[in-house]
Amino acid sequence: MDVAEAAGGAMKLSSLLALWTAASPAAVWTVSSTGPLASVQQAIRVAAAGDTIRIQAGAYAGNVVLDRKLSLEGVGRPVIRGEGRASVITVLADGCTIRNLIVENSGGMLVDEDSGILLRSSGNRVEHNELRDVLFGIYLYHSDNNTLTDNVIRGRPYLSPGERGAGIHIWNSSGNTISGNTISVARDGMYLQNAYHTVVTHNRVHDLRYGLHYMSSDDNRFEDNQFYDSVAGAAIMYSRRIEFRRNVFRHNRGFSSFGILFQDSEHCMAEENVFADNAVGIFMEALRASVFRRNLIAANDTAIQAFGSAAGNTFEQNNFIGNLSPIAVIGRSSGSEWSRGGHGNYWSEYQGYDMDENGVGDVPFRLQNVFERMEGDYPRLRLYLFSPASQALALSEKLVPLIRGSEEYDRFPLMKPVDLRMEHGPAPPPAPYAVWPPLAMAAASIFVMAWGRLR
């Protein structure tokens, strides 16, 4: 055999070995308290890329670092208990999976991103885990195209909100999907900074500062989420082209509380959402060129609070039902159009008529009387909202043309509520003593809608 033939044979043998290696099934390694692999990190050291590490029920102490493509799978909900410093699980390799684990006891340094699970790689799956007693829940650090599904994340109740991290924190990342998670007792439920093309769906977020917080994050979408019992259901700041549909923003109350807050954002789209029982339903400061269509805004203290810095926004075919005040404007104007194409919104306070029976009121609806107009610039006047003085001032506005009120008009108010037929997920179970106000609100809304259809 000459040299060329020998070389050719070696190449064929090498190719066959490579093919066999690629085709061979990945190994499954078992970690249990009885050994022989008694720690997760020990199993990681012997596993090859593509292998699965199956962790039996029990508690396993120590931080974990995934430096190659592996799957961590819990059997019987094992506990990975961190060392109380740094992150409990750090993922450095792409394409890892973490599922069915309980993760607890991270470090406490915000500046070091101490987390239950810290992703510093892309293309990972984190699903069906419980994270508790952690500073940040799941932190995505320059980490793209991950899927976080059906995790339960609870922060540290003994810390003040400012000392906690977010339940899910996404920084400088793109293309992530956040779905079906339950998050509570964090600073923010989900915080996105410089994060793009992220999809957030079917999450339940409560008892924290902001349920969902965008900061300088463009081209994102969130749908079918529940945000309740927080300072604000969502906050959209310095971001563009945020679309959100079929979300529920409910019972966000307290000092300066909102269903949703906008600050210096533009080209947003809100469709078929529910803003109910909030201190303020929708707060707009420097919001521009955005559209609110087919939403239910009901039983809020103030439906909309708008600064004069807002401009070019449109409200069409929304149902405004049972709010104490339709709008509070701080400045000269809300910068909004209240109709499009000859169709405005439904207002439960509207008392006009429809002589031609085209479904649109013949008399424009003024959103504020003169007292409510003054209240926008002097919020303490709300104490006198239903006082004889406020009612007299409102009546004087109608009788004496010299008294000038608001210039906020819906010129095509709808006579009947818009049939939204929204299909939201199941509402969160209320506390025993909190059940009656939401039920009363729902009953009142249904009554008003039914009455409107019969008119």
C-alpha positions in Angstrom: 0.0 0.0 0.0 1.5 3.3 -1.0 1.4 6.5 1.0 -1.6 7.9 -0.9 -3.7 4.8 -0.3 -2.8 4.9 3.4 -3.8 8.6 3.7 -7.0 7.9 1.9 -7.9 5.0 4.2 -7.2 7.2 7.3 -9.4 9.9 5.9 -12.2 7.4 5.4 -11.8 6.0 8.9 -11.9 9.6 10.3 -15.1 10.4 8.4 -16.8 7.2 9.6 -15.8 7.9 13.2 -17.2 11.5 12.9 -20.4 10.2 11.4 -20.8 7.6 14.1 -20.2 10.2 16.8 -22.8 12.6 15.3 -25.4 9.8 15.0 -24.9 8.3 18.5 -27.6 9.2 21.0 -26.8 11.8 23.7 -26.0 10.4 27.1 -28.3 10.7 30.1 -26.6 11.3 33.5 -28.5 10.9 36.7 -27.9 13.0 39.8 -29.2 11.7 43.1 -28.4 12.1 46.8 -27.2 8.4 46.9 -24.7 8.9 44.1 -22.6 8.0 42.3 -23.2 11.5 40.9 -24.3 13.4 44.0 -23.9 17.0 42.8 -25.1 18.8 39.7 -21.7 20.4 39.0 -20.1 17.0 39.2 -22.4 15.7 36.5 -21.7 18.7 34.3 -17.9 18.0 34.5 -18.4 14.4 33.0 -21.2 15.2 30.5 -20.5 16.0 26.9 -22.3 18.7 24.8 -25.8 17.6 23.9 -26.2 15.3 27.0 -29.0 15.4 29.5 -28.6 15.6 33.3 -31.6 14.2 35.1 -31.8 15.4 38.7 -33.7 13.3 41.2 -35.9 14.7 44.0 -33.9 16.2 46.9 -31.9 19.3 47.7 -28.6 20.0 46.1 -26.3 22.7 47.4 -24.0 24.8 45.4 -24.0 27.2 42.4 -24.1 25.6 38.9 -22.4 26.8 35.7 -23.4 25.4 32.3 -20.4 25.8 30.0 -21.5 23.4 27.3 -24.9 22.6 25.6 -26.7 20.5 28.2 -30.3 19.9 29.5 -31.0 20.0 33.2 -34.2 18.2 34.0 -35.7 17.8 37.4 -37.6 14.6 38.5 -39.9 15.2 41.5 -39.1 18.9 41.7 -35.5 18.9 43.1 -34.2 22.0 44.8 -31.0 23.7 43.6 -29.9 25.7 46.6 -27.4 28.4 45.8 -24.5 29.5 48.0 -26.0 32.9 48.8 -23.6 34.7 46.5 -23.6 35.3 42.7 -26.2 33.5 40.6 -27.5 30.0 41.4 -27.4 28.8 37.7 -25.3 30.6 35.2 -25.6 29.5 31.5 -22.6 30.3 29.3 -23.3 27.9 26.4 -26.0 28.3 23.7 -28.9 25.9 23.4 -29.3 24.8 27.0 -32.5 23.6 28.6 -33.5 24.1 32.3 -36.8 22.6 33.4 -38.7 21.3 36.4 -36.4 22.7 39.1 -36.8 24.7 42.2 -34.1 27.4 42.3 -33.4 29.4 45.5 -30.9 31.4 47.5 -29.0 33.6 45.1 -26.6 36.4 46.0 -27.8 39.9 46.9 -25.7 42.2 44.7 -27.8 44.2 42.1 -24.7 45.4 40.3 -23.5 41.8 39.8 -26.8 40.6 38.3 -27.2 38.0 41.1 -30.0 35.8 39.9 -31.8 32.6 40.2 -30.9 31.9 36.5 -28.5 34.1 34.6 -28.3 33.6 30.8 -25.2 34.9 29.1 -25.8 32.9 25.9 -28.6 32.4 23.3 -31.1 29.9 22.2 -32.0 28.5 25.6 -35.2 27.1 27.1 -36.2 27.8 30.7 -39.5 26.2 31.6 -41.7 24.9 34.4 -39.3 26.0 37.1 -40.0 27.7 40.5 -37.6 30.5 41.6 -37.8 31.8 45.1 -35.7 33.8 47.5 -33.7 35.2 44.6 -32.7 38.8 43.8 -33.4 38.7 40.1 -35.4 35.8 38.9 -34.2 35.2 35.4 -31.7 37.6 33.9 -30.9 37.8 30.2 -27.6 39.5 29.6 -27.0 40.1 25.9 -28.9 36.9 25.3 -31.0 36.4 22.2 -33.8 34.0 21.0 -34.5 32.3 24.3 -37.9 30.9 25.5 -39.0 31.4 29.1 -42.2 29.4 29.7 -44.5 28.5 32.7 -42.1 29.6 35.4 -43.2 30.8 38.9 -41.0 33.6 40.2 -41.2 35.1 43.6 -38.7 37.6 44.9 -37.7 38.6 48.4 -40.6 40.0 50.4 -38.3 41.1 53.3 -36.6 43.6 50.9 -38.0 47.0 50.0 -39.1 47.3 46.3 -36.1 49.4 45.5 -33.7 46.7 46.8 -35.2 43.9 44.7 -34.4 42.9 41.2 -36.9 42.2 38.4 -38.6 38.9 38.1 -37.4 38.7 34.5 -34.7 41.2 33.4 -33.8 41.5 29.8 -30.8 43.7 28.8 -29.5 44.3 25.3 -31.2 41.3 23.8 -33.5 40.4 20.9 -36.0 37.9 19.8 -37.0 36.4 23.2 -40.4 34.9 24.1 -41.8 35.2 27.6 -45.0 33.1 28.0 -47.1 31.7 30.8 -45.1 32.9 33.8 -46.4 34.0 37.2 -44.3 36.7 38.8 -44.7 38.5 42.2 -42.9 40.4 44.9 -40.1 41.8 42.7 -39.2 45.4 41.8 -40.7 45.0 38.3 -42.3 41.9 37.0 -40.6 42.1 33.6 -38.0 44.8 32.8 -36.7 45.2 29.3 -33.9 47.6 28.5 -32.5 47.9 25.0 -34.5 44.8 24.2 -36.1 44.3 20.7 -38.6 42.0 19.0 -39.7 40.4 22.3 -43.0 38.7 22.6 -44.7 38.6 26.1 -47.8 36.5 26.3 -50.2 34.9 28.9 -48.2 36.0 32.0 -49.7 36.8 35.4 -47.9 39.6 37.2 -48.9 41.2 40.6 -47.8 42.7 43.8 -44.8 44.8 42.7 -43.9 48.1 41.2 -44.4 47.9 37.4 -45.8 44.7 36.0 -44.1 45.2 32.6 -41.5 47.9 32.1 -40.0 48.9 28.7 -37.1 51.2 28.7 -35.6 52.3 25.4 -36.9 49.1 23.8 -38.5 49.3 20.3 -40.6 46.9 18.2 -42.1 44.7 21.0 -45.4 43.0 21.5 -47.3 41.8 24.6 -50.7 40.1 24.6 -53.1 38.2 26.8 -51.4 39.1 30.1 -52.9 39.9 33.5 -51.4 42.8 35.5 -52.9 43.6 38.9 -52.3 44.9 42.4 -49.2 46.9 41.6 -48.2 50.5 41.3 -48.6 50.3 37.5 -49.7 47.4 35.4 -47.2 48.5 32.7 -44.8 51.3 32.0 -43.7 52.2 28.4 -40.8 54.7 28.5 -38.6 56.0 25.7 -39.8 53.2 23.3 -41.4 53.0 19.9 -43.7 50.7 18.1 -45.0 48.8 21.1 -48.2 46.8 20.3 -50.4 45.3 23.0 -53.7 43.4 22.8 -56.1 41.6 25.1 -54.3 42.4 28.3 -56.1 43.1 31.6 -54.8 46.0 33.8 -56.8 45.7 37.0 -56.9 47.2 40.5 -53.6 49.0 40.3 -54.1 51.5 43.1 -52.2 53.7 45.5 -50.4 57.0 45.3 -49.6 57.7 41.6 -50.9 54.3 40.4 -51.9 53.6 36.8 -53.2 50.8 34.6 -50.6 51.8 32.1 -48.1 54.6 31.9 -46.5 56.1 28.8 -43.5 58.5 28.9 -41.8 59.9 25.8 -42.9 57.1 23.5 -44.5 57.0 20.1 -46.3 54.8 17.4 -47.8 52.5 20.0 -51.0 50.4 19.4 -53.5 49.3 22.0 -56.3 47.0 21.0 -59.0 45.1 23.0 -57.4 45.6 26.4 -59.3 46.0 29.7 -58.3 48.9 32.0 -60.5 48.5 35.1 -60.6 49.6 38.7 -57.3 51.6 38.6 -56.5 55.0 40.1 -55.8 56.2 36.6 -56.5 53.9 33.6 -54.1 55.4 31.0 -51.4 57.9 31.8 -49.8 59.8 28.9 -46.8 62.1 29.1 -45.1 62.9 25.7 -46.9 60.0 24.0 -47.1 60.6 20.3 -48.8 59.2 17.2 -50.4 56.2 19.0 -53.8 54.5 18.6 -56.2 53.2 21.2 -58.9 51.1 19.5 -61.6 48.8 20.9 -60.5 48.9 24.6 -62.7 48.7 27.7 -61.9 51.5 30.2 -64.2 51.0 33.2 -64.5 51.9 36.9 -61.3 53.9 37.1 -61.1 57.0 39.2 -59.7 58.8 36.1 -60.0 57.1 32.8 -57.2 59.1 31.1 -54.6 61.5 32.5 -52.8 63.4 29.8 -50.1 66.0 29.8 -50.0 68.7 27.2 -46.8 67.1 25.9 -48.9 64.3 24.3 -49.6 64.8 20.6 -51.2 63.1 17.7 -52.9 60.2 19.5 -56.2 58.7 18.5 -59.0 57.0 20.5 -61.7 55.2 18.5 -64.4 52.6 19.3 -63.5 52.3 22.9 -66.0 51.8 25.7 -65.7 54.3 28.6 -67.9 53.0 31.3 -68.5 54.2 34.9 -65.3 56.2 35.4 -65.4 58.9 38.0 -63.7 61.3 35.5 -63.3 60.6 31.8 -60.1 62.6 31.5 -57.7 64.9 33.4 -55.6 67.2 31.3 -52.4 68.8 32.7 -51.8 71.7 30.3 -53.8 73.1 27.4 -54.8 69.9 25.5 -54.5 66.1 25.6 -53.2 66.2 22.0 -55.7 63.5 21.1 -58.4 62.9 18.5 -61.5 61.2 19.9 -62.8 59.8 16.7 -61.8 58.5 13.3 -63.8 58.1 10.1 -67.0 59.5 11.7 -67.0 57.0 14.6 -65.9 58.0 18.1 -66.2 56.1 21.4 -69.0 55.0 23.8 -69.3 57.1 27.0 -71.7 55.9 29.7 -72.1 59.6 30.8 -73.3 60.7 27.4 -76.8 62.1 27.4 -77.2 63.1 23.7 -79.6 61.8 21.1 -79.5 60.1 17.7 -82.3 61.5 15.5 -81.2 59.8 12.3 -80.6 56.5 14.1 -77.2 55.9 12.6 -75.7 54.9 15.9 -73.7 58.1 16.4 -74.9 60.9 18.7 -76.0 64.1 17.0 -74.5 66.2 19.8 -70.7 66.2 20.5 -69.7 64.9 23.9 -67.5 67.2 26.0 -65.1 65.1 28.0 -64.7 67.6 30.8 -66.8 70.3 32.4 -65.2 73.4 33.7 -64.6 72.0 37.1 -62.9 68.8 35.7 -60.8 71.1 33.5 -59.5 73.0 36.5 -58.9 69.7 38.4 -56.3 68.7 35.8 -54.1 71.6 36.9 -55.0 71.5 40.5 -55.4 67.8 41.5 -56.5 68.6 45.1 -59.8 69.9 43.7 -60.8 66.2 43.4 -61.9 66.4 47.0 -64.8 68.6 45.8 -65.7 66.5 42.8 -69.3 65.8 43.8 -69.7 68.9 46.0 -72.5 71.4 45.5 -69.9 74.0 44.4 -68.6 71.7 41.6 -72.1 70.9 40.4 -73.0 74.6 40.4 -69.9 75.4 38.4 -70.7 72.8 35.8 -74.3 74.1 35.5 -73.0 77.6 35.1 -70.8 76.5 32.2 -73.9 75.3 30.4 -76.0 78.4 31.1 -73.4 81.1 30.8 -71.3 81.0 27.5 -68.7 83.3 29.1 -67.5 80.4 31.2 -65.1 78.4 29.1 -64.5 74.8 29.8 -62.6 72.0 28.1 -62.0 71.8 24.4 -61.8 68.0 24.5 -64.7 66.7 22.4 -65.7 63.4 21.0 -67.7 64.8 18.0 -69.1 61.4 17.0 -70.0 59.7 20.3 -71.4 56.2 19.9 -74.9 55.5 21.3 -74.2 51.9 22.1 -71.2 50.1 23.5 -68.9 48.5 21.0 -69.3 44.7 21.0 -65.7 43.7 21.9 -66.1 40.0 22.4 -62.7 39.9 24.1 -61.4 36.5 25.2 -59.1 36.9 28.1 -57.6 34.2 30.3 -59.2 33.4 33.6 -59.2 36.3 36.1 -57.0 36.0 39.2 -58.8 34.8 42.3 -59.5 37.8 44.5 -59.0 37.9 48.2 -62.2 37.0 50.2 -62.8 40.6 51.2 -61.9 42.0 47.8 -64.4 40.0 45.8 -67.4 42.3 45.9 -66.1 45.4 44.2 -64.9 43.6 41.1 -68.1 41.7 40.9 -70.1 44.8 41.3 -68.0 46.5 38.6 -68.5 43.6 36.2 -72.3 43.5 36.8 -72.5 47.3 36.3 -70.6 47.0 33.0 -72.7 44.2 31.7 -75.9 46.1 32.7 -74.7 49.3 30.9 -73.7 47.3 27.7 -77.1 45.4 27.7 -79.0 48.6 28.2 -77.0 50.3 25.5 -77.9 47.6 23.0 -81.6 48.0 23.7 -81.6 51.8 23.1 
